[in-house]
Amino acid sequence: MKKEAKAAVGAAISAQLKKLVPSWLIGSPDDPGAINCLCLKEYRSGTWICLTLATFNALSGVTTLLIYLDYIFETANKGKQTLTLSSTQMGGALALALALGAAAGTSLVKDWKRRTIFCVSHLVIGCLLLAAGFCVHRHWGFGAFCCVWWA
């Protein structure tokens, strides 16, 4: 009798939890849910990698770049070439690129190994920054902007 009462109380608590807590948090038989992604061993490493990437993305200093964007491009151009984009447009494009990069990074974590992602991303960033340095040397402000933006 006590086991049946405990089972009934457990079922009532589960029913109330399903009403209060969203399904994406608890999960379903087909979907693990956010709590299980953090707690279950099979999902834990991928979830923490994605959270770490998002944290580094947020703490990377993009806000500082957006604040000083006008000064950076004014200094880089030195009166040689006029940019037709405003700092608001460039900031929006930068935010969109960061969001797309985070989405791509999240999907790559599932398929590639961490070391491969690390090496490829640093190789691409290094090549783009080298190209940006060449563009700054040639006083191609827009080319330097594109290379730094993609990096």
RODO-2510 file (C-alpha; in nm, 4 decimals, decimal comma):
residues 151
     n   res          X          Y          Z
     1     m     0,0000     0,0000     0,0000
     2     k     0,2850     0,2390     0,0814
     3     k     0,4516     0,1729    -0,2539
     4     e     0,1299     0,2565    -0,4379
     5     a     0,0914     0,5793    -0,2407
     6     k     0,4524     0,6794    -0,3160
     7     a     0,3984     0,6020    -0,6850
     8     a     0,0823     0,8147    -0,6898
     9     v     0,2617     1,1061    -0,5207
    10     g     0,5521     1,0711    -0,7651
    11     a     0,3126     1,0753    -1,0604
    12     a     0,1356     1,3831    -0,9216
    13     i     0,4673     1,5642    -0,8765
    14     s     0,5742     1,4711    -1,2313
    15     a     0,2445     1,6007    -1,3688
    16     q     0,2853     1,9315    -1,1845
    17     l     0,6464     1,9638    -1,3052
    18     k     0,5372     1,9092    -1,6647
    19     k     0,2893     2,1948    -1,6241
    20     l     0,5378     2,4349    -1,4648
    21     v     0,8695     2,3603    -1,6368
    22     p     0,9000     2,3986    -2,0163
    23     s     0,9500     2,0821    -2,2179
    24     w     1,2811     2,2008    -2,3676
    25     l     1,4240     2,2116    -2,0163
    26     i     1,3066     1,8707    -1,8947
    27     g     1,3109     1,6918    -2,2283
    28     s     1,1013     1,4170    -2,3781
    29     p     1,1645     1,0594    -2,4863
    30     d     1,2951     1,1895    -2,8222
    31     d     1,4851     1,4947    -2,6935
    32     p     1,7221     1,4956    -2,3927
    33     g     1,6358     1,8475    -2,2754
    34     a     1,8677     2,1120    -2,1330
    35     i     1,9016     1,9590    -1,7861
    36     n     1,9930     1,6173    -1,9212
    37     c     2,2423     1,7734    -2,1645
    38     l     2,4300     1,9105    -1,8652
    39     c     2,3953     1,6035    -1,6447
    40     l     2,4086     1,2936    -1,8656
    41     k     2,7573     1,1778    -1,9555
    42     e     2,6829     1,1199    -2,3247
    43     y     2,5809     1,4854    -2,3805
    44     r     2,7980     1,6605    -2,1209
    45     s     3,1219     1,7178    -2,3158
    46     g     2,9555     1,8583    -2,6276
    47     t     2,7286     2,0829    -2,4230
    48     w     3,0157     2,2255    -2,2197
    49     i     3,2213     2,2855    -2,5340
    50     c     2,9329     2,4819    -2,6870
    51     l     2,8846     2,6831    -2,3682
    52     t     3,2564     2,7568    -2,3505
    53     l     3,2639     2,8730    -2,7135
    54     a     2,9685     3,1016    -2,6484
    55     t     3,1367     3,2423    -2,3362
    56     f     3,4618     3,3177    -2,5187
    57     n     3,2609     3,4722    -2,7998
    58     a     3,0908     3,7046    -2,5518
    59     l     3,4153     3,7934    -2,3730
    60     s     3,6253     3,8431    -2,6875
    61     g     3,6125     4,2226    -2,6847
    62     v     3,3709     4,2740    -2,9702
    63     t     3,1957     4,5503    -2,7769
    64     t     3,5193     4,7478    -2,7626
    65     l     3,5647     4,7000    -3,1342
    66     l     3,2143     4,8288    -3,2007
    67     i     3,2693     5,1355    -2,9809
    68     y     3,5950     5,2353    -3,1525
    69     l     3,4970     5,1259    -3,5037
    70     d     3,4752     5,4798    -3,6449
    71     y     3,8179     5,5720    -3,5085
    72     i     3,9754     5,2480    -3,6329
    73     f     3,8558     5,2950    -3,9890
    74     e     3,9309     5,6668    -3,9898
    75     t     4,2871     5,5876    -3,8859
    76     a     4,3191     5,2978    -4,1298
    77     n     4,1961     5,5002    -4,4282
    78     k     4,4090     5,8131    -4,3688
    79     g     4,2085     6,0005    -4,6316
    80     k     4,2977     5,7575    -4,9113
    81     q     3,9656     5,5800    -4,9528
    82     t     3,6174     5,6569    -4,8331
    83     l     3,4033     5,3878    -4,6807
    84     t     3,0398     5,3968    -4,7794
    85     l     2,9309     5,1912    -4,4798
    86     s     2,8436     5,3574    -4,1508
    87     s     2,9666     5,2203    -3,8205
    88     t     2,6123     5,1025    -3,7433
    89     q     2,6024     4,8975    -4,0623
    90     m     2,9479     4,7537    -3,9986
    91     g     2,8525     4,6748    -3,6373
    92     g     2,5385     4,4963    -3,7538
    93     a     2,7362     4,2982    -4,0090
    94     l     2,9909     4,2092    -3,7412
    95     a     2,7182     4,0930    -3,5022
    96     l     2,5614     3,8828    -3,7786
    97     a     2,8989     3,7291    -3,8638
    98     l     2,9594     3,6432    -3,4975
    99     a     2,6176     3,4819    -3,4674
   100     l     2,6760     3,2767    -3,7822
   101     g     3,0229     3,1813    -3,6588
   102     a     2,8810     3,0647    -3,3272
   103     a     2,6183     2,8579    -3,5067
   104     a     2,8814     2,7057    -3,7354
   105     g     3,1095     2,6336    -3,4397
   106     t     2,8279     2,4651    -3,2528
   107     s     2,7498     2,2390    -3,5477
   108     l     3,1190     2,1599    -3,6067
   109     v     3,1644     2,0432    -3,2483
   110     k     2,9400     1,7478    -3,3255
   111     d     3,1332     1,6337    -3,6323
   112     w     3,4990     1,7318    -3,5868
   113     k     3,7497     1,6697    -3,3130
   114     r     3,8465     1,9608    -3,0899
   115     r     4,2078     1,9646    -3,2043
   116     t     4,1033     1,9782    -3,5711
   117     i     3,8673     2,2702    -3,5050
   118     f     4,1388     2,4520    -3,3098
   119     c     4,4056     2,4074    -3,5779
   120     v     4,1828     2,4939    -3,8745
   121     s     4,0337     2,8012    -3,7059
   122     h     4,3758     2,9378    -3,6093
   123     l     4,5128     2,8741    -3,9574
   124     v     4,2214     3,0629    -4,1154
   125     i     4,2489     3,3509    -3,8665
   126     g     4,6244     3,3774    -3,9255
   127     c     4,5821     3,3891    -4,3044
   128     l     4,3087     3,6523    -4,2803
   129     l     4,5122     3,8719    -4,0467
   130     l     4,8109     3,8418    -4,2802
   131     a     4,5899     3,9551    -4,5687
   132     a     4,4562     4,2410    -4,3522
   133     g     4,8113     4,3564    -4,2812
   134     f     4,8857     4,3557    -4,6534
   135     c     4,5706     4,5603    -4,7201
   136     v     4,6609     4,8134    -4,4500
   137     h     5,0130     4,8417    -4,5971
   138     r     4,8615     4,9162    -4,9398
   139     h     4,6098     5,1618    -4,7840
   140     w     4,3126     4,9505    -4,8911
   141     g     4,0843     5,0295    -4,5985
   142     f     3,7868     4,8301    -4,7172
   143     g     4,0008     4,5236    -4,7940
   144     a     4,1502     4,5410    -4,4442
   145     f     3,8020     4,5725    -4,2980
   146     c     3,6831     4,2624    -4,4851
   147     c     3,9843     4,0549    -4,3763
   148     v     3,9531     4,1547    -4,0095
   149     w     3,5777     4,1073    -4,0221
   150     w     3,6095     3,7520    -4,1547
   151     a     3,8830     3,6726    -3,9066
***
